[in-house]
Amino acid sequence: TTDSEDNKEIVVRLRTALLKQEIDIFAARAERYPDNVSWKYELAMRLKTTGSPAEAIKFFQQVQIDSRRRGAVALELGECFQKIKQYPLAMRNYQTAVESLGDREVELRKRALYRAGVLAAAMKDKDAALKFLSNLAEVDFGYRDVAERLKKLNAEDA
């Protein structure tokens, strides 16, 4: 077992080093090509992954001008804002994501509906929570714990 634990530790170290290297590369590319939103998006994703949501927000906001990524970027922004406890901003971005993500981005839309529903419930906005989670249940009733959450929200009425 120590061998596998050592291997896991090596994998974690290598992943961390790779992420740091990718951040350096994408930061340099974003600086060199300031009009290329793809590099900024990739940089923001890496920053979010390494636990730097506030830094990631700055780059995600610059990528919002790309209408093709609007929904995905709004979802990522929502998650970053939620991470830094800016719940109203997170909710606004989740709503934008739900409205912007179409049929071709089903998995992202489901994630946005789930995040919005869970956050709305935590913010004691039961109507919004029911709306988002019900919309999600219509698309995929087996998504994570959506059925249990809906049951719990509906039980509060009884």
C-alpha positions as CSV (number, residue, x, y, z in Angstrom):
1,T,0.0,0.0,0.0
2,T,2.9,2.4,0.6
3,D,3.9,1.9,-3.0
4,S,0.5,3.0,-4.2
5,E,0.4,5.9,-1.8
6,D,3.8,7.0,-3.0
7,N,2.6,6.8,-6.6
8,K,-0.5,8.8,-5.7
9,E,1.7,11.5,-4.2
10,I,3.9,11.6,-7.3
11,V,0.8,11.9,-9.5
12,V,-0.5,14.8,-7.4
13,R,2.9,16.5,-7.6
14,L,3.1,16.0,-11.4
15,R,-0.4,17.3,-11.9
16,T,0.3,20.4,-9.8
17,A,3.5,21.1,-11.8
18,L,1.7,20.6,-15.1
19,L,-1.1,23.0,-14.1
20,K,1.5,25.6,-13.0
21,Q,3.3,25.2,-16.3
22,E,0.0,25.5,-18.2
23,I,-0.9,28.7,-16.3
24,D,2.5,30.2,-17.2
25,I,2.0,29.2,-20.9
26,F,-1.5,30.5,-21.2
27,A,-0.7,33.7,-19.3
28,A,2.1,34.4,-21.7
29,R,-0.1,33.7,-24.7
30,A,-3.0,35.8,-23.3
31,E,-0.5,38.7,-22.8
32,R,1.1,38.3,-26.3
33,Y,-2.3,38.0,-28.0
34,P,-4.7,40.1,-26.0
35,D,-7.5,39.9,-28.5
36,N,-7.5,36.1,-28.5
37,V,-10.2,35.1,-25.9
38,S,-9.4,31.3,-26.2
39,W,-6.1,31.8,-24.4
40,K,-7.8,33.8,-21.6
41,Y,-10.5,31.1,-21.3
42,E,-7.9,28.4,-20.9
43,L,-6.0,30.5,-18.4
44,A,-9.1,31.2,-16.4
45,M,-10.0,27.4,-16.4
46,R,-6.5,26.6,-15.0
47,L,-6.7,29.3,-12.4
48,K,-10.1,28.0,-11.3
49,T,-8.7,24.5,-11.1
50,T,-5.8,25.6,-8.9
51,G,-8.1,27.3,-6.4
52,S,-7.7,30.9,-7.5
53,P,-11.3,31.8,-8.3
54,A,-10.8,35.6,-7.8
55,E,-8.0,35.6,-10.4
56,A,-10.0,33.3,-12.7
57,I,-13.0,35.7,-12.6
58,K,-10.9,38.5,-14.1
59,F,-10.1,36.4,-17.2
60,F,-13.6,34.8,-17.5
61,Q,-15.1,38.4,-17.6
62,Q,-12.8,39.3,-20.5
63,V,-14.0,36.2,-22.3
64,Q,-17.7,37.1,-22.0
65,I,-17.5,39.1,-25.2
66,D,-17.4,35.8,-27.1
67,S,-21.1,35.0,-27.7
68,R,-20.3,31.3,-28.5
69,R,-19.0,30.8,-25.0
70,R,-21.4,33.0,-23.1
71,G,-23.3,30.2,-21.3
72,A,-20.2,28.2,-20.4
73,V,-18.4,31.3,-19.2
74,A,-21.4,32.4,-17.1
75,L,-21.5,29.0,-15.5
76,E,-17.8,29.1,-14.7
77,L,-18.2,32.7,-13.3
78,G,-21.1,31.5,-11.2
79,E,-19.0,28.8,-9.6
80,C,-16.1,31.2,-9.0
81,F,-18.3,33.8,-7.4
82,Q,-19.9,31.1,-5.2
83,K,-16.4,30.0,-4.2
84,I,-15.6,33.5,-2.9
85,K,-19.1,33.8,-1.2
86,Q,-20.5,36.4,-3.6
87,Y,-23.8,34.5,-3.8
88,P,-26.0,37.1,-5.6
89,L,-23.4,37.4,-8.3
90,A,-23.1,33.7,-8.5
91,M,-26.9,33.4,-8.9
92,R,-27.0,36.0,-11.6
93,N,-24.4,34.2,-13.6
94,Y,-26.1,30.8,-13.1
95,Q,-29.3,32.4,-14.5
96,T,-27.4,33.7,-17.5
97,A,-25.9,30.3,-18.0
98,V,-29.3,28.6,-17.9
99,E,-30.8,31.1,-20.4
100,S,-27.7,31.0,-22.7
101,L,-26.9,27.3,-22.9
102,G,-28.8,25.6,-25.7
103,D,-29.7,22.0,-26.6
104,R,-26.2,21.3,-27.9
105,E,-24.7,22.0,-24.4
106,V,-27.0,19.8,-22.4
107,E,-24.5,18.7,-19.7
108,L,-23.4,22.3,-19.0
109,R,-27.1,23.4,-18.9
110,K,-27.9,20.6,-16.4
111,R,-24.9,21.7,-14.2
112,A,-26.1,25.3,-14.4
113,L,-29.7,24.3,-13.4
114,Y,-28.4,22.2,-10.5
115,R,-26.0,24.9,-9.2
116,A,-28.7,27.5,-9.5
117,G,-31.2,25.3,-7.7
118,V,-28.9,24.4,-4.9
119,L,-27.7,28.0,-4.4
120,A,-31.3,29.3,-4.4
121,A,-32.3,26.7,-1.7
122,A,-29.3,27.8,0.4
123,M,-30.3,31.4,-0.1
124,K,-33.8,30.5,1.2
125,D,-35.4,31.3,-2.2
126,K,-37.6,28.2,-2.4
127,D,-39.6,29.3,-5.5
128,A,-36.4,29.7,-7.5
129,A,-34.9,26.5,-6.2
130,L,-38.1,24.6,-7.2
131,K,-38.1,26.2,-10.6
132,F,-34.4,25.4,-11.4
133,L,-34.5,21.9,-9.9
134,S,-37.8,21.0,-11.5
135,N,-36.5,22.1,-14.9
136,L,-33.5,19.9,-14.3
137,A,-35.7,17.0,-13.3
138,E,-37.7,17.3,-16.5
139,V,-34.5,16.9,-18.5
140,D,-32.7,14.3,-16.2
141,F,-34.5,13.1,-13.1
142,G,-31.4,11.0,-12.2
143,Y,-29.0,13.9,-12.2
144,R,-27.0,13.8,-8.9
145,D,-29.4,14.2,-6.0
146,V,-32.0,16.3,-7.7
147,A,-34.9,14.0,-6.9
148,E,-34.0,14.0,-3.2
149,R,-33.6,17.8,-3.2
150,L,-37.0,18.3,-4.8
151,K,-38.6,15.9,-2.3
152,K,-37.1,17.9,0.6
153,L,-38.2,21.2,-0.9
154,N,-41.8,19.9,-1.4
155,A,-41.9,18.4,2.1
156,E,-41.3,21.9,3.6
157,D,-44.8,22.8,2.3
158,A,-46.5,19.9,4.1
